[in-house]
Amino acid sequence: AYKKAIENYLKGAHSQDPPMERVAIPFEGKQIIGYLRKPKGVTRPPVVIATGGVDVYKEERNTNDILGIGAAAFSMDMPGAGECPAWNTPDAEKLYTTTIDYLLTRDDLDGKRMGFVGRSYAGYWGGKMAYVEAKRLKASAQLGGPIHYTWQEPWLRGLLNEKEYFWNILDSMIYSNHVKDFDELLKTAPAMSLKAQGWLDKPCAPMIMINGAKDPWISPEEIPLLLQTGGAKTARIIADGAHMGRGSKENAGTGRMLTEFLKFHLNA
C-alpha cells in the first residue's frame, strides 16, 4: 500500500509550486530518498532538512512553512520509517550526516546555512544532530522528541496502557527500532539516550524545543533535561498541550515561533 502511495504521490508531485525534485543519495549500498523544494526567486537559498515522525512519511509532509522563510526544504523519512534505508538505532546519525554531506555539494543551495527539523519521534534526531553537527548546522529543532526519559523502562511500561494513539504506540517504536518485541525494546532502548551517550554537556547548534506538558507518548521531562544541561537553548512548553502542544489554543503560535527561529539563525 505504501509503494502505491509513493507512485501516486510522484504522479501528482509535478503540480507542486514550487516544483519538487526527487533526490537519491547513495548510502551503504542503498539510497536515501528525499524530496527537495526550493523557494521561488531566491538564489542559493539556505536549506532545512525536515524529518519525522515514526508514522508520518515524507509524502505527507507539508514544507511550505520552510519555503515561506526563503529556505529550501529537504524532506526525508526518519530511521525506521517510510523508504529510509536505516533503522532507528543509536548510530543512525550517519544517515543524516551523509545527507548533510550531499547537500553541501549542491551549487544551487547554500549548505553553509543549513537547518534541521525533527518532529515527534524524530525530534530525537533534531536533538542529537544539534550535537553531532554542532559546527555544520546553524539551527536545529527538537519538536516533541525522546531524549532520555522516554527510553527508560518506567516510561515504556507506562505506554502499555496508552489508548490515544492510532494503535499501541509501542508497536511503532518496536518496528522503527528494529526489535522483535516489547522485552527487546526494554533492553535496547536505554542505549538511545543522549544522556547515556554523553552528548548533553557538549556544544550544540542553536536548538529550539517545543512540546506539551501533557504529552502521553513522549516524556514531558525531556525539555527540562535539555535546558538543565549544556549551553542555553530556546524552549516552549505548552502547559495544557498534549504531544507537540496539540489540543491547546497556545499551539497555534508554535509554528511561527519555529519559523522565526529558523529564519533568524539561517540568516545570522
Secondary structure, 3 states (H helix, E strand, C coil): CHHHHHHHHHHHHHHCCCCEEEEEEEECCEEEEEEEECCCCCCCCCEEEEECCCCCCHHHCCCHHHHCCCCEEEEECCCCCCCCCCCCCCCCHHHHHHHHHHHCCCCCCCCCCEEEEEEHHHHHHHHHHHHHCCCCCCEEEEECCCCCHHHCHHHHHHHHHCCCCCCCHHHHHHHHCCCCCHHHHHHHHHHHCCCCCCCCCCCCCCEEEEEECCCCCCCCCHHHHHHHCCCCCEEEEECCCCHHHCCCHHHHHHHHHHHHHHHHHHCC
